[in-house]
């Protein structure tokens, strides 16, 4: 997972990869009235991409759990 997520972040590059994390300007979201620059936690877009990597990895391992997970 580390290598896969690293590859995604490198492909996006330093500036564009910010679009995958919780990066909000003041007033953009009522939950963060002062904004937030969180380079640790993914936003919905980033979370979907990373979850997709995890699902792909499960499928490659061919374990039973992979049949219970949907990939959109």
Number of C-alpha atoms within 10 A of each C-alpha: 12 7 8 13 15 11 12 15 17 12 11 14 11 10 8 11 15 18 17 21 19 19 17 17 13 12 11 13 12 9 9 12 12 12 16 16 12 13 14 9 13 18 17 13 12 19 14 15 14 18 14 16 18 16 18 16 15 16 15 10 11 11 10 10 11 17 11 8 13 8 11 5
